[in-house]
Amino acid sequence: MTSEKISILIPTDFSDNAWSATEYALSLYAELHCTFYFLNSISLAHTDSRSYITAKYLDTLTETSKTRLNALKDRATQFNSNANHKFEVISTSEEITLAIKRAVQINNIDVVVTGTKGATGVNRYFLGSNTVKIIQSLKSCPMLAIPDAYEYKAPRHIAFPTDFTRSYEIKELQALLDFADLYNAHIYILHINLQSELNERQKVNMRALQSHLVNHQHTFHWMEKFGTKSDEINDFVQEFKIDVLAMVNYKHSLIERVIKEPVIKKIGFQPMVPFLVIPE
């Protein structure tokens, strides 16, 4: 496990799902020197009657936000009483994705840990609208999305789906390697077959990926495509008892295609384990 001090941003709307994400982050980094930043946005962008909002009402919302953030800070402090953990709170009226971007930049955040739906989230959706917006907008650091009421398990088995259509730079993979180093995890590279064999470009990219992983436990796995990519991934997660699903988010990436699959639009993307999204 690394001894480096890290900074973690946890956006919260004070829902049970947001606390699930907090519990996971506190457990995941239990032995490390960390600063956790709890961020709450009171953005009124969704309010139809915005022009009627009074300064007094805004002040009330702000005070409520700060009070609840401090209560969350106290709850987190009591969760594992770790002297190596520091807690800071951020209350803002910025829209959530803008607030996250600003907080990441100002506080040199290493990873954003979030729940997957808000207090009003629809149960059948794994990725709520805010989570998808954060994935689409966050380009400067990794994001870890935690399923609702997920029971923490040290991540020792990580699935990394790829189609080998592009070459990964080592800087892109660093977040995956750092995450694997936390608990000496095994990385399972998953390729879902669309053709009977890889073309020359895919073979070159596969060898390059293998060279980047030379100092980490890893294996390559092929699955035939029978259903949607999301179904194939979830089947793999179950079969190999995967603890974390990791993907690099780039234009036309597997993440983008999975989220846009027709079935996804209807029922939501529902991985059963934490989802590590790595920016390119």
Secondary structure in CASP SS format (residue, H / E / C, confidence):
PFRMAT SS
TARGET T0000
AUTHOR 0000-0000-0000
METHOD secondary structure of the structure
MODEL  1
M C 1.00
T C 1.00
S C 1.00
E C 1.00
K C 1.00
I E 1.00
S E 1.00
I E 1.00
L E 1.00
I E 1.00
P E 1.00
T C 1.00
D C 1.00
F C 1.00
S C 1.00
D H 1.00
N H 1.00
A H 1.00
W H 1.00
S H 1.00
A H 1.00
T H 1.00
E H 1.00
Y H 1.00
A H 1.00
L H 1.00
S H 1.00
L H 1.00
Y C 1.00
A C 1.00
E C 1.00
L C 1.00
H C 1.00
C E 1.00
T E 1.00
F E 1.00
Y E 1.00
F E 1.00
L E 1.00
N E 1.00
S E 1.00
I C 1.00
S C 1.00
L C 1.00
A C 1.00
H C 1.00
T C 1.00
D C 1.00
S C 1.00
R H 1.00
S H 1.00
Y H 1.00
I C 1.00
T C 1.00
A H 1.00
K H 1.00
Y H 1.00
L H 1.00
D H 1.00
T H 1.00
L H 1.00
T H 1.00
E H 1.00
T H 1.00
S H 1.00
K H 1.00
T H 1.00
R H 1.00
L H 1.00
N H 1.00
A H 1.00
L H 1.00
K H 1.00
D H 1.00
R H 1.00
A H 1.00
T H 1.00
Q H 1.00
F H 1.00
N H 1.00
S C 1.00
N C 1.00
A C 1.00
N C 1.00
H E 1.00
K E 1.00
F E 1.00
E E 1.00
V E 1.00
I E 1.00
S E 1.00
T E 1.00
S C 1.00
E C 1.00
E C 1.00
I H 1.00
T H 1.00
L H 1.00
A H 1.00
I H 1.00
K H 1.00
R H 1.00
A H 1.00
V H 1.00
Q H 1.00
I H 1.00
N C 1.00
N C 1.00
I C 1.00
D C 1.00
V E 1.00
V E 1.00
V E 1.00
T E 1.00
G E 1.00
T C 1.00
K C 1.00
G C 1.00
A C 1.00
T C 1.00
G C 1.00
V C 1.00
N C 1.00
R C 1.00
Y C 1.00
F C 1.00
L C 1.00
G C 1.00
S H 1.00
N H 1.00
T H 1.00
V H 1.00
K H 1.00
I H 1.00
I H 1.00
Q H 1.00
S H 1.00
L C 1.00
K C 1.00
S C 1.00
C C 1.00
P C 1.00
M E 1.00
L E 1.00
A E 1.00
I E 1.00
P C 1.00
D C 1.00
A C 1.00
Y C 1.00
E C 1.00
Y C 1.00
K C 1.00
A C 1.00
P C 1.00
R C 1.00
H E 1.00
I E 1.00
A E 1.00
F E 1.00
P E 1.00
T C 1.00
D C 1.00
F C 1.00
T C 1.00
R C 1.00
S C 1.00
Y C 1.00
E C 1.00
I H 1.00
K H 1.00
E H 1.00
L H 1.00
Q H 1.00
A H 1.00
L H 1.00
L H 1.00
D H 1.00
F H 1.00
A H 1.00
D H 1.00
L H 1.00
Y C 1.00
N C 1.00
A C 1.00
H E 1.00
I E 1.00
Y E 1.00
I E 1.00
L E 1.00
H E 1.00
I E 1.00
N E 1.00
L C 1.00
Q C 1.00
S C 1.00
E C 1.00
L C 1.00
N C 1.00
E H 1.00
R H 1.00
Q H 1.00
K H 1.00
V H 1.00
N H 1.00
M H 1.00
R H 1.00
A H 1.00
L H 1.00
Q H 1.00
S H 1.00
H H 1.00
L C 1.00
V C 1.00
N C 1.00
H C 1.00
Q C 1.00
H E 1.00
T E 1.00
F E 1.00
H E 1.00
W E 1.00
M E 1.00
E E 1.00
K C 1.00
F C 1.00
G C 1.00
T C 1.00
K H 1.00
S H 1.00
D H 1.00
E H 1.00
I H 1.00
N H 1.00
D H 1.00
F H 1.00
V H 1.00
Q H 1.00
E H 1.00
F C 1.00
K C 1.00
I C 1.00
D C 1.00
V E 1.00
L E 1.00
A E 1.00
M E 1.00
V E 1.00
N E 1.00
Y C 1.00
K C 1.00
H C 1.00
S C 1.00
L H 1.00
I H 1.00
E H 1.00
R H 1.00
V H 1.00
I H 1.00
K H 1.00
E C 1.00
P H 1.00
V H 1.00
I H 1.00
K H 1.00
K H 1.00
I H 1.00
G C 1.00
F C 1.00
Q C 1.00
P C 1.00
M C 1.00
V C 1.00
P C 1.00
F E 1.00
L E 1.00
V E 1.00
I E 1.00
P E 1.00
E C 1.00
END
